[in-house]
C-alpha cells in the first residue's frame, strides 16, 4: 500500500525546484493569490522557524515568521504547492536548533538571528 501511495505522489505532484534553505534563513516567498478571476502575486518575507516532513517528502511544509506593524505573523507553506512561484533567500541564518519557536516571545536584540558566512562554492557555511 505504501508503495502505491509513493508512486501516485511521484506521478501527480508537481516537481518544483527551490533553493535549499534551513531554519533561521530569511526568505521571500512569492505566492499566487487567486481572487475570483484575478490572479496576483504576494510576497511574504520573514525568517524560517521550522521545516516539517522528510527531505524527499512531497507533503513537506515550512513556516515563515515576520513582524508586521509590531504584530508577529506566521504563515505555513506546503513545499509542493503549485501557488508558490519562487523562493528567494535573502540571508543565511546561523542557528543551533531546528525549531525556532523561542522567537515568538523574543523582542529586540534577542529576536535577532546571526548571519552565516557563506564561502564561495561552499553550500553548508561555517
C-alpha positions in Angstrom: 0.0 0.0 0.0 2.8 2.4 0.9 4.5 1.7 -2.5 1.3 2.6 -4.3 1.0 5.9 -2.4 4.6 6.8 -3.1 4.1 6.1 -6.8 1.0 8.3 -7.0 2.7 11.1 -5.2 5.7 10.9 -7.6 3.4 10.9 -10.7 0.8 13.6 -9.8 2.6 16.1 -7.6 4.5 18.9 -9.5 8.2 18.8 -9.5 9.3 22.2 -8.2 12.9 23.3 -7.8 13.5 25.7 -4.9 16.8 26.8 -3.3 18.0 24.8 -0.3 17.1 26.7 2.8 17.1 25.9 6.5 15.5 27.2 9.7 16.9 30.6 10.6 17.2 31.8 7.0 15.5 34.9 5.9 13.5 34.2 2.7 10.9 35.8 0.4 8.1 33.6 -0.8 6.3 34.7 -3.9 2.8 33.3 -3.6 -0.1 33.4 -6.1 -3.3 34.8 -4.7 -6.5 33.9 -6.7 -9.4 36.3 -6.1 -12.3 35.5 -8.4 -10.9 35.7 -11.9 -7.9 37.9 -10.9 -4.5 36.4 -10.1 -1.8 38.4 -8.2 1.5 37.6 -6.6 2.0 38.4 -2.9 5.5 38.5 -1.3 5.9 37.2 2.2 9.3 37.9 3.7 10.4 36.6 7.0 12.5 34.0 8.9 12.0 30.3 8.5 11.2 29.0 12.0 10.6 25.3 11.2 10.5 22.8 8.4 8.3 19.7 8.8 8.5 16.5 6.8 11.3 14.4 5.4 13.8 15.6 2.8 12.0 13.6 0.0 8.5 14.0 1.4 6.1 15.7 -1.0 3.9 16.8 1.9 6.7 18.8 3.5 5.8 22.3 4.9 7.8 25.2 6.2 6.7 28.1 8.5 7.8 31.7 7.9 7.5 34.3 10.6 7.6 38.1 10.2 6.8 41.2 12.3 4.1 43.4 10.7 3.2 46.6 12.4 4.5 45.3 15.7 2.5 42.0 15.5 4.1 38.7 14.7 2.6 36.9 11.7 3.3 33.3 10.8 2.4 31.5 7.6 2.7 27.8 6.8 3.6 27.0 3.1 3.5 23.5 1.6 6.6 22.8 -0.5 4.5 21.0 -3.2 2.0 23.9 -3.6 1.5 25.0 -7.2 0.8 28.5 -5.9 4.4 29.1 -4.9 6.0 30.9 -7.8 9.5 31.2 -6.4 11.5 31.4 -3.2 14.4 33.8 -2.7 17.0 33.5 0.1 17.8 37.0 1.5 20.1 36.0 4.4 21.5 32.7 5.7 20.9 32.4 9.4 23.3 30.7 11.9 21.2 28.8 14.5 21.7 25.7 16.5 18.1 24.4 16.6 15.6 23.0 14.1 12.6 24.7 15.6 12.9 28.4 16.5 9.7 28.8 18.5 11.6 30.9 21.1 11.4 33.8 18.6 7.7 34.2 19.3 8.5 35.5 22.8 11.8 37.3 22.0 11.9 41.0 21.4 14.6 43.4 20.3 18.2 42.1 20.3 17.1 38.6 21.5 14.9 38.2 18.3 17.9 38.7 16.0 19.5 35.8 14.2 23.2 35.9 13.4 24.2 35.6 9.8 26.0 32.6 8.5 29.1 33.5 6.5 28.9 31.8 3.1 32.2 30.9 1.4 32.3 30.7 -2.4 31.5 27.2 -3.6 30.6 26.0 -0.1 26.8 25.5 0.5 27.0 24.4 4.1 28.6 27.5 5.6 30.5 27.7 8.9 
